[in-house]
């Protein structure tokens, strides 16, 4: 079970599920921003055993980010800022480029995509996840 699934397993409403998933996404994005330079360095140095675990976690987390972006529309409707900020088409192109690099053992290409195309977007994604969470909190009825 992924961290996103664990975070939402005991939630009782769609809003609570969304808030937990958004918080988990924020933690993932912080961790990814911190780890990407290490992943890229290991890939460029050819230290594949050191890079592969973290790269796999990064790719799994990005998949969860994409899914959360789509799922948030069920909670907040089609006006979700997430779809505007998290360009799923661009993310898909980048993920395909990473896979191509892996298939061709072009670790410098993988490092470049992770470091120069994905990493620069993570801070903006975290900000929009935080904004969505705050909007949900403000809409929640008082206890």
C-alpha positions as CSV (number, residue, x, y, z in Angstrom):
1,X,0.0,0.0,0.0
2,X,1.4,3.4,-1.0
3,X,1.8,6.3,1.4
4,X,-1.1,8.0,-0.4
5,X,-3.3,4.9,0.2
6,X,-2.3,4.6,3.8
7,X,-3.0,8.3,4.4
8,X,-6.5,8.0,3.2
9,X,-7.5,4.5,4.5
10,X,-9.3,5.7,7.6
11,X,-10.8,8.9,6.3
12,X,-14.5,9.3,6.5
13,X,-15.4,11.9,3.8
14,X,-14.1,12.9,0.4
15,X,-12.9,16.2,1.9
16,X,-11.0,14.4,4.6
17,X,-9.5,12.0,2.1
18,X,-8.5,14.9,-0.1
19,X,-6.9,16.9,2.8
20,X,-4.9,13.8,3.9
21,X,-3.8,13.1,0.3
22,X,-2.8,16.7,-0.3
23,X,-0.7,16.8,2.9
24,X,1.0,13.5,1.9
25,X,1.6,15.0,-1.6
26,X,3.2,18.1,0.0
27,X,5.6,15.9,2.1
28,X,6.4,13.8,-1.0
29,X,7.2,16.9,-3.1
30,X,9.5,18.3,-0.3
31,X,11.3,14.9,-0.1
32,X,11.5,14.7,-3.9
33,X,13.0,18.2,-4.2
34,X,15.7,17.2,-1.6
35,X,16.5,13.9,-3.2
36,X,16.5,14.8,-6.9
37,X,20.0,16.3,-6.9
38,X,21.3,13.0,-5.3
39,X,19.5,10.9,-7.9
40,X,20.9,13.0,-10.8
41,X,24.4,12.9,-9.3
42,X,24.3,9.1,-8.9
43,X,23.0,8.6,-12.4
44,X,25.7,10.8,-13.9
45,X,28.4,9.0,-11.9
46,X,27.1,5.6,-13.0
47,X,26.3,4.7,-9.4
48,X,23.1,2.9,-10.5
49,X,22.4,0.9,-7.3
50,X,22.4,4.1,-5.3
51,X,20.1,5.9,-7.8
52,X,17.6,3.2,-8.7
53,X,15.7,2.9,-5.4
54,X,15.2,6.7,-5.1
55,X,14.4,7.0,-8.8
56,X,11.7,4.2,-8.5
57,X,10.2,6.0,-5.5
58,X,10.2,9.3,-7.4
59,X,8.4,7.8,-10.4
60,X,5.9,6.1,-8.1
61,X,5.2,9.3,-6.3
62,X,4.8,11.3,-9.5
63,X,2.3,8.7,-10.6
64,X,0.4,9.3,-7.4
65,X,0.6,13.1,-7.9
66,X,-0.9,12.6,-11.4
67,X,-3.8,10.5,-10.0
68,X,-4.4,12.9,-7.1
69,X,-4.6,15.8,-9.6
70,X,-7.3,14.0,-11.6
71,X,-9.2,12.8,-8.4
72,X,-9.3,16.2,-6.9
73,X,-11.8,17.2,-9.6
74,X,-14.3,14.8,-7.9
75,X,-13.9,16.7,-4.7
76,X,-13.6,20.4,-5.8
77,X,-15.1,20.2,-9.3
78,X,-13.5,21.0,-12.6
79,X,-12.3,24.4,-11.3
80,X,-9.4,22.7,-9.5
81,X,-6.2,24.8,-9.8
82,X,-4.3,21.5,-9.7
83,X,-5.2,20.7,-13.3
84,X,-4.0,24.2,-14.4
85,X,-0.6,23.9,-12.5
86,X,0.1,20.2,-12.9
87,X,0.3,19.7,-16.6
88,X,-0.3,16.0,-17.0
89,X,0.6,16.1,-20.7
90,X,4.0,17.5,-19.9
91,X,4.4,15.1,-17.0
92,X,3.6,12.2,-19.3
93,X,6.1,13.3,-21.9
94,X,8.8,13.6,-19.2
95,X,8.0,10.2,-17.7
96,X,8.2,8.6,-21.2
97,X,11.6,10.3,-21.7
98,X,12.8,8.8,-18.4
99,X,11.6,5.4,-19.5
100,X,13.3,5.8,-22.9
101,X,16.5,6.8,-21.1
102,X,16.3,3.8,-18.9
103,X,15.7,1.4,-21.8
104,X,18.7,2.9,-23.7
105,X,20.8,3.0,-20.5
106,X,21.2,6.7,-21.1
107,X,21.5,7.7,-17.5
108,X,22.6,11.3,-18.3
109,X,19.3,11.8,-20.2
110,X,17.4,10.4,-17.2
111,X,19.3,12.7,-14.8
112,X,18.7,15.7,-17.1
113,X,14.9,15.1,-17.3
114,X,14.6,14.6,-13.5
115,X,16.8,17.5,-12.6
116,X,15.9,20.1,-15.3
117,X,12.3,19.3,-16.3
118,X,10.7,17.8,-13.2
119,X,12.5,19.4,-10.2
120,X,11.8,23.0,-11.2
121,X,8.0,22.3,-11.2
122,X,7.9,20.7,-7.7
123,X,7.7,23.9,-5.7
124,X,4.8,25.3,-7.7
125,X,3.0,22.0,-7.4
126,X,3.5,22.0,-3.6
127,X,2.1,25.6,-3.5
128,X,-1.0,24.7,-5.5
129,X,-1.6,21.5,-3.3
130,X,-1.4,23.7,-0.2
131,X,-3.8,26.3,-1.7
132,X,-6.3,23.5,-2.6
133,X,-6.0,22.2,1.0
134,X,-6.6,25.6,2.5
135,X,-9.7,26.1,0.2
136,X,-11.1,22.8,1.4
137,X,-10.5,23.7,5.0
138,X,-12.4,27.0,4.5
139,X,-15.3,25.3,2.9
140,X,-15.6,22.7,5.6
141,X,-18.6,23.2,8.0
142,X,-17.7,24.2,11.5
143,X,-17.7,21.3,14.0
